[in-house]
Structure formats: C-alpha cells, structure tokens
Amino acid sequence: MEHWNNTLEVDTAMRYRTYTYPSLSTQARLARLVPEGGVAEYNMMVTVTDACLPFALQLEAVEETLRLVRTTLPPSVVPVFKRYFLSDAANQHGLLPEDEPCAVSVVEQAPLNGSKIALWIWLQQDMTLTHHDNGLYEAAHGEYRHLWRGSMAAPGLQSEVATMAIFDEYKVGLEKSQASLKDNCVRTWLFVQNVDVNYGGVVRGRNEVFRCSGLTPDTHFIASTGIAGRHPNKDVTVEMDAYAVAPLKEGQMSYLYARDFLNPTMEYGVAFERGACVDYGDRRHVFISGTASINNRGEVMHEGDVHRQADRMLANVEALLSEAGCGRDDMAYIILYLRDIADYKAMALKFDALFPKVPIVIVHAPVCRPGWLIEMECMAMREVDNPAYAPL
C-alpha cells in the first residue's frame, strides 16, 4: 500500500510523536521513554479519522498504521500488550488478527469520534516474548518478567461469582509463573457488562478474593479501573485484563493516596488503590486507576456538570501524579471514559487543548456510579536513578 502526504510531528524534547496518515484516515500518537543505554519503551494510540469506512477497512488501516509506525522505531521494539476498543465486539471480534505474539484485550467500548475501532499498544525493546500454557504472556528482559493477561472471562456466571472465578484462575497462573496476586500484580482492568446492575457483584467478589489473598486495608490493594465494557461473548458479565511484574524487591512497588483530594476506597466498600508506582533502576512507571470527580469524603462532586467534573477529576489525577514525582509532561497515555455520548465534543476539545500530544482515546463507558459523567485513567513514565533496583 502506498501512502502519500503522511506527516510526522515531533515535540522538541523528542518525548512525543504524532503520525498522520491521510490516505489511511488514521492518526497515531506515541509517547516514548528512551533512557541512555536502557530499554526503549513506547505507548501508542491509533485512531481512525474517517468514521464512514466499514469495519474491515478501518481495521486494515489501524493495522497498517501500526506497521508503518514500527518502521520508524528500532527493529527490536515489539508490542507487549494490545487493546482493541470496538463499537460492536460481538460482530467485529472475529475479524481481528489471530495468533498475535503478545497479550491482547478486546472490549466493546465504542470510540466516541464515531469510528468503529481504536487501538492502544504498549511496545518495549529487546523483550523475549513467551506465551505460557497458564494463559500468561511473558515479556522478559534482564531480571524482570512482565506478565500480561487480556480478556479473562467466566461465561454464564453472575458478576460476583464470575469475578471470583476470574481472579482464582489468574492467581493459579501467577503461582505457576513464580509470582502472586499480592506481591506482583501491578494493575487490573475490570470491564462490566451493564455496570449499573453488575458492578456491586464485582465489588463483592473482588473483596472476597482479596480477603482470602491477604490483601487488606492494613496491607495494600491493587490499582484498578472498574468500568462498563462488554466482552464479545454476550454471556460474559465481567472481563478482566491484568499486568504483573516479577521479581520485585520489598518497597519497589508503592501506592498513591493524595489524601487531601481522595479518600481510601475501603471507606465506601471498594478494594483498589488510587495509583501504583513501580521503580526500576533507570525509570519509574506510575499507574493511575480509574479516577472520577470525587472528594476526600468519597462523595461525587459537581453532579450533572461534566465540565466541572472533568476539572475535579484532573485535579485528583494531578495530585496522585505529584505524589509520585510526576506531572502532565510524563503522561504515557490517557483513556477517557464518558457516560453520555453527547459530552464527547466538549471533552474532546478540552482534552486536546490540555494534552495535544499525549496518546489518548475517548470511549463510551459509563462509570460505576451513575452520578459520575466522566472518568479517566492514565500512565506516567520518567527517568530516575535508583541504584537499589536493577534497570528495566
């Protein structure tokens, strides 16, 4: 395929790149971290700009965009995790590539620019990729094994039982890989069909799994996003993605609280951490959980006003990032979730002005409380010098 009039915009610090492919009707935003002498890593969002194309052509354009962007990166850079955001997962899932070498997540959360598909990819350099029979995808380099699972599900079960079954299967897989939920799991994503009905069961199921796994208010929980999303199988009430790293030394993973802005989640009966931070010898990864317009008493702020909710949400996120020594310039990606599709244009304008280069996707996904109109998650990464830990 030939592609004319393609453009590449690079910021002055070489932190972000934007690739535009008019002939494909796509755009890719890339965030990069390349410590001197260390592993290069990238987060990228690929979006489709022509919503009139049929799904097969949009998918082809997204995959071709990924291929073209990869030709601009070192040859040893490979995807370690991919998530497809689809508008109609039941009908579109069967057209996705098969036998991909990395962990893949597929979730129905329609991109709100009107397209049928968007793609988030995390790429890293010089990784040895292995698909284990326990379902985990391992990306190994140096001392570390990064363990990924995508789209775990337990069809035919109501949400509480399904959540426990998914976590139990995941725990067994981690144990077979010399890791554990308590010590090595960094991040989970829980996608809940009909979140207004089924989220309560997810909370109860996760609370029970954590209690039995030694995850308590006196120890720690796990950074997480719990949001509406649908698996391609209509009988799945809950779908989970998860990311773990092994081995980790004591203190290498820490947790973020921003107590002036946010309260501990267990105060309203939910077991997750507001954010998690993993330090390596040469960099820091910061994972911000799904964060909405909430105060430090656990109350929804600015009900009915998506603009003010967005401002409070951003204040909460920035407080968490600041606690980890990071800020807006360290953002690696943003996923923005909206309950009401009518809020898309206003929020797209707002976030494009605030984060014009950061990889971002805005999808339709109601939050776990009806009063929340908007939620975001993000990741930050920055160079550090931590001689106590091995480099990534």
C-alpha angles and dihedrals in degrees: 000000000000121000120195129192094018114165136205122198119192125186118234094253090051087235097123136030130191120201119194122191109185094180090055095039090230141121128198125196117197131194115196138193116189112169113195108270092359140103114294115223135184140190117203138183119199117197134180118234099191107067092181094073117102117252096257092057093045090052092048090050092050093050092046090050091054090050093050094047091050090057087065093053130072110283092241092062110106136174113259097178135016131185123193115204107204134188095213110016096178092061100030102044095080092061095057120107115276130221096021113182095231137052112286131199123195119190135164103237105133116227104243097220085081097258125126099231144026129176134213116195131183112201129187135182129246095003123157106221122208130173108210125206088241088070097255122128111215124204106189132189130156110327096343136087114195108205120202135183125181133195099359110180144166106209122211097024129112114249101264095050092040091053092052092046092051094048092045091053090046092050091053090051092050092049090053087054094051093255137103140215092240100047106029113024108106104174143005134189119203117195113195126198109225092003094192089063105030105036094085090060091050090053093050093046094048092046090055094047091049093047090054091046097054094255105138139144086268093056115025142273129221130271108252150163117219109187144140114284138138131228118221088250109076091210093064113099096178132029125186138198120189141185127198136171127208138227105024125172121228109281094015090111116049135173136238126224114163089196094184087064106025139033129223108277094230088068086078096034102263123122113215138102121247090228143344131216125202118193124203128180093266107022148021126229117202121192117195114200123225102299128191140172099298133137132218091273093058094252126142109248126215099003113205096016112097093183095056091040089055091051093050091045090053091048089054093048093048091050090054093047091048090054086060093047093254137116144179093297090062096056114131098182142343128209112194119198122201128190096198117048089206089072093062101094095048093047093044090055092046097049095041088056093047098040107022095162105028116107104255140166127187115207139176107255124137114225123240094262117052090222092065111087097179139026134174139194127191146169129223129196131185141163117264136164111236109163089180091071135049117251119258 
